[in-house]
């Protein structure tokens, strides 16, 4: 499974602001540019060069009026003079006039021939053909009083060609042609566009900086404050408060946070008070149980020693059976008192255990040997799988008591004739986990929850009537005094049970 990459809130906010600012600025830029149809040169020409259309037309009208008659039109020297005067006229302020030509129609060649022009080398030659709306224009294309405007673009060169028909006799005899450079116009547009892009970029970055500052001040910084205060509260300092002068959702969150911290502190104070009361009650209970145990143990001692003697001497079978029942009950009372006193003693903070490094396999083997007769009587086989090199830190007598109780508990609930118990241990860093598994009748989920409760007895057919219900509770207290933990697992009724408990690992090179 791939690990998730953690991205800080600040970085997320930065990315969002960057994207939103970029979209906004470039949207505005695009609208401005698209509004001018910057990409479409034809539309751009119509938008920016419209005034030049009229001025070009006006220049050619001045030329037409200066020639006036057909006779003047036939006088090449006169026409050339008028063109020169026009070039020197103030109309040149419109922009740079590149060429003015007067083209006349040659009936023999059926072509337009340059009759007079500012370009002397072109006089007498065929006029440059032009394509209007994608169609090559001959004389028939030039209608009376119809002006054609043609723009040409070659690299960085931009020109406006204006063609005006010559009509001094009632028929089109040729054309006036004016070529004006639009380079300065396009250079100006390019400069303006560059400035617009530059200003947009400046606005873009300024908006990002301002947005990030405001977002960090209004959102990120308060959230970081919440994070730090939550960390402090997590360490137990519940009188921490968040001081934010904000009249929005952040401010409401701060108020809710402070109220939560206050409620937690009040709840903790109450719990500590209840814990103190409970601790006192438990101590009183243990003192009461200890005193009661001693008071009950003394009257029982004579009975424990006397009843076996009476049973052995009694000849009447009925009386003997009654004495045996009485002896069992006395033994049960004795075990109950001893176990109760043991629990009370284990609860005490003053109890001291004699810790030492113990070879777990050797110690468990000794316990198994002491239980050998009990195991054989119940037809239960036990297998010790503990590694011979595992060393644990424990009180030897207390550890033996835990192992005996757990083995006896397993034997008690093995109903089959061929019962089996497996003892094993597994090293896990600083701890060793010991397991005792049987093939007995197993446990339900409800029984698993209560099995370590004091005086709890499972309601099962094989349950020993004379069991005190304190054995597992004693095991739990002993293991907890060792700094370990104990738990139980079962897959269900009829599927066996496994008890686990942990001890500190002292194995070399564990």
N, C-alpha and C positions, 0 to 999 in steps of 0.2 A: 504494500500500500504506500502510495506516495505521501510524504509529509506535506502538510499545508504550510504555505509561506505566510508568515505573519507580516502584515502591512500596517504601519502606525496610522492613527487617525489623521495626524498632520499631513502625512504623505497622501492619503486619500483625498483630503480637502484640497491640497495643492493640485492634484491631478484634475479634480472636478473644476476648480476655479480656472485652471489653465485651459481646459477644453471649452468651458462656457465663454471665457474671454475671447478665445480664438474664434469660436463660432460667431460671436457677436460682432467682433471687429471685421472679420473677413466677410461676414454677411453684409455689413454696411458698405464695405469696400466694393463688394460685388454689385450691390444695388446701384452704387454711384457709377461704376464702370458700365454695367449693363444698361443703365439708364441713358448713357451716351452711345450705346451700341458700339463700344470700343472695338469689339472683335470684328464687327461687320464694317469694312472700310467704306462701302457704298453708303450706308446709313450715316457713317461719320462724316463723309464728304457733304452729304445733304445738310447735316446739322451745323457743321462749322464753316463750310465754304459757301453757304447760301448768299451771304452778303457779297462775296466775290463774283457770284454769277451775275448779279445785277450791275456791279461796277464794270465787269468785263463787257457786258452788253452795252453799257453807257459809253464806254471807250470806243467800241466799234460803231456806235451810232454817230459819235463825233466825227469819226473818220469818214463815215458815209456822207454826212452833211458837208464835210469839207471838200469832197470831190464833186458833189451836186449833179453834174451832168455826165452823159455818156462820153462826150468829147473829152472831158477831163480824165475820164476813166481810161481812155485809149492813150493818153499822154503819160508814158512811163516815167518821164522825168518829174512831171507834176505830182503823180501818185507817190513817187519815192520821197519827194520833198514833204508831202503831207504826213507820210509815215514818220519821217525824221522829226518833224515838229511835234507830232503826237508823243513820240518817245520822250522828248525833252519837256513835255508839259507836266504839270503837277499831278497828273493821274498816275505817274510812276510811284506815288506814295502808297498806292493800293498794295503793292508788293513788287517784287522784281519782275519786270516784263521781259521775258526771254526772247519773244519773237512776235512781230506783227507782219502778216503777209496778206497780199491781195492776189487771189488766184482766179484766173480767167479760163473759161471753157474753150477748148480747142475742138472744133467740130470734126476736123479730119481724124485726129487720134481719139476723139471722144474721151478726152482726159482733162483733168484740171492741171493747168500749167501755172507755175509761180510767175506772176507778172512783175511784182515789186515786193521787196521784203527787207527786213533788217539783216537777214542773212544773205549777203550778196552772192555767195557761191551757189545758193539754191535757185536764183533767178533763171528762168528758162527751163527749169527742170520740172518734172511731174511733182505735183503736191503730194505730200505723204498721205497715203490712204488711211482712212479712219473707219473703225467698226463701231457702229451705234446699235446698242441692244443686240450685240453678237452678229450683226449683218454689215457687210462691207457697203459703204455708202458711195454711190456715184451721183451724178448731177440730178438724176431723177428723184433722189432721196431728199434733196434740199428743197422744201416747199417755200413758197413766198412767205416772208416775215417770220419764218420758223427758226429759232435759235437752238443750236445743239451745244450741250455742255459735256465735255468728255474729260474724265480724270485718268491720269496714268501714274503708275507707281513702279519704279525700278529701284529696288534696294532702298536707300535712304532718299531717293529723289522722288519728289511729288510735284506734279504739274496739273494745271487746269487749262484745257483747250476749249476755246469758245469759237464756234463757227456760225457766221451770220451771212445769209444769202445776199448777193448783189442783185438788186432789182431796180435799175434806173430806166429801163425801157418797157417794163411790164412783164418781162420774162427774166428768169434766173440766168444771169450771164456768168456767174462765178461766186466766189465766197470771200468774205473777210475772215481772216483767221488770227486769233490772238492766243498766245501761250504765256501763262503766268506761273511763276514758281510759287508753290505752297510750302516750301521747305521750312521757312521761318514759323509758319503756322503749326506745322507738325512738331517742330522742335519745341515750341512753346507748350504744345499739348503734352509732349513727352516729359518736359520739365515739371509741369503741373501734376502729371500722373505720378512721377517719382516723389514729388513732395507729398502728395496725398497718401502714397504707400508708406513713406517715412513717418508722417504724422500718425497714420493708423497704427504702425508698429509701436511708436512711442506711447500712444494711448493704450495699446494692448498691454504693454509691460507695466505701465503705471497702474492700470486697472487691476492687473494681477497682484502687484505689490500692495495696493490699498485693500483689495479684497482679502488677501491672505492676512494682512494685519488685523482687519476687522474680524475675520473669522477666528483667528487665533485669540484675539482679545475677548470676543463675545462667546465663543463656543469651546475652542480647544483648551484654553487656559482654565476655565471653570471645570472642564472634565478632568484635566490633570489634577486639579485641586481635589475633586471627588476621589480620584484614584489614590492619591496620597493619604487622604483622610480615612478612606476605607482600609488601607493597609495598616494605619495606626490603630483603628478600631479592631482589626483582625488580630492585633497583638495584645488586645485586652484593655486598651485605654479608651473606655467608653464615654468619658467626659469631653471627647473631641467634638468640635462643631465646625461647620462650614460657614464662613462669613462672606456672603456675596450680595452686593447691593444691586440686584437686578430684578426688575419688575416684569419678568416674562417667565417662560416655562423653566428656564434655568434657576431663577429665583424660587419658584414653587418646588423644584426638585431639591434645592438646598434646604428649604423649610421641612420638606418630608424627610430628608436625610437626617437633619438635626433631631426631629421628633423620633425617628427610628432609633438613633443613638441614645436618646433619653430613655425611651421605652426599654431598650436593651439593658441599660444601666440599672433601671429600676427592677427589671426582671432578674438580673444577675444578683442584685442585693437581696431580693426576696429568696432566690434559690440558695444563696450562701446562708441566709438566716435559717431556711428550712433544713439545709444540710447540717448545720450546727445542731439544730434540734434533733434531727435524725441520728446524728452521731452520738449525741448524749443518750438518746433512747436505746441505741444499740449497745453502748457501753453499759447502761443500766441493765439491759437484757442479759448481756454476757455475765455481768456480776450476779444477777439473779440466778441465771442458769448454773453458774459455778457454785454458788452457795447451795442452790437446790440439789445439785448433783452430789455435793459432799454430804448433804443431809440425807439423801436417799441411799448413797453408797454404803454408809455405815450399817444401817439395818439389814442390808442385803448380804453383806459379807458372811455372817453366820449361816444364812440359808444356802449360799453358794457352796460353802464347805460341808454343811450338814446333810443336805438332801442326797448327794451321791452315796453317802454312807448308809442312809436309811433305805435307799433303793436297793443297795447291795444286800442288806440284812433282811429285807422284807420277803416273806414266803408267800403271802397271799397275793395272787396274781392281780386281782382287781385293785387292791390297795397300791400294789407296785406300779400298775399302769397310771393310777392317779398321781402318784409321786413323780413319775417320769414327766407327765404333763406339767406338773407344778415346777419341776426343775427346768424344763424348757422355757417356761415363762420367766422364771428368775434369771436365767442366762440372757434372755432377750432384754429384760430390764437392765441387767448389768451392762450389756453391750450398748444399749441406748444411752445410758448415763455416761459411760466412758467416751462414746463418740461425741456426745453433746459437749462434754468437758473439753474434748480435743478440739472441736470446732471453735469454742469460745477462746481457747488458748491461742489458736492459729489466727484469730481476728486481732489479737492484741498486738500493738505496735512494739511492745517490749520483748517479744519473742525473738530469740536469736538462733539461727541455724548454723550448724557446723559445716561450712562449705569446704570441699576439697576436690581435687582432680580425680575423677573416677573412670576406670575402664568400663564402658557401658556394657560390653558383651559379658565380661566376667561377673559384673554385678547382677545382670539379668539372669545369668546362668545359676547363680546362687539362689535367687528367688524361685526359679523354676524347680530347682531341686527340693526346696522346702515344700512346694506344692505338688510334688510328684504323686504322693498317695492320694490326695484329693482329686487329681487329674485322672488317675487310674480308676478310682471308684466310679467316676462319671464317664469313663470310656472316652476321654478327650486327649487327642494328640497335640503336642505343642512343638512348633518349629522356630528356632532362633536364627534369624538371618542377619543379625547385627554384625557389622564388620569388626574384626578384632582390634583394629587400631583406633577406633573412635573414643575420644576422651571428652567427658563433660564435667562441668562444675556443678556439684550438687552436695546436699546433705545425704550421706549414705543411708541412714536409717529412714529418712523421709522418702527418698527415692524408692527404697524397697517396699515401703508401705503403699506408695502409689501403684507400683507394678503388681503387688499382691491384690489390691482392691480391683484393679482393672482386669486381671486374669480371673479372679473369682466372679466378677460381674459377667464376663464372657461365658464362663462355664455354666453359670446359673441359667442363662437364656439359650443354651444349646439344647435343642429338643431331640436331635437325631442321635442314633447310637454311635455313629462314627463322627464325632465332633472334631474340629480342628481349629487351632489358634496359631497365628503367625505373628511373630514379633520382629519388627524391622526398624531401621533407622537410616535417615538421609541427612547428609551435611548440606547446609544452606548458609554459606558465608559465616556469620558469627553465631549461628544457632544450629542445633541438631533437632530434627523432627523425628520423634519416636512414634511408631504406629503399632497398635495391637488389633489385629483383624480376626474375626471369628465367622463361622458359617452358621450362626444361630438364626433366630426367628426375625431378626431385623427390627427396625423401628419405623413408626409413622412420623410425618412431619411435625405433628403436635407433640409427640414424645421427645423428638430431637430438641425442641425448644425448652422443655422443662426438665430434662434429664439431670442437670446439675443443680436444680433447686433443692433446698434443704427439706428433708422429710418427704421428698417426692418418691412415690412408688408406682411403677408402671402397672396399669390394670390389665395384666396378662395372666393366662392360665398357669404359666410356669413360675410366676412371681412367688418368691419365698415369703410366706406369711410372717416369718420372724425377722425379716430384713428391717433395719432401722431407717433406711432411706437417706442415710448420711454419708455413705461411703464415697460416692462421686463428688459430693459437696466438699468433703475433706480433701480429696485429690485436687480439686480445683484450687482450694486455698493454699495447698502445699506448692503447687506449680507456680501460682502467682507470687508466692513468697520467694521463689527461685528466679523471678523476673521473666518467666515464660508465660505461655498461654495453653489452654487445653480446649479441645472441641471434639465433636463426634459427627460421624457421617454414616448414612445408611441409604441404600437405594430403594428401600421399602420393605414391608413385611415379607419374611421368608427369604430375604436376600443378604442376610448377614449385617454385621455392624463393625465399624472401625473407629477406635478412639485414637486421637492424636494429642501429643503434648510436646512442648519445646523446652530445651535446656541450653545454656550457654556452651558454645563449642570451644574446647580447649585442645583439639587435635592439632598436632604439629603439622605445619604446611597445609592447613585446611583450605 
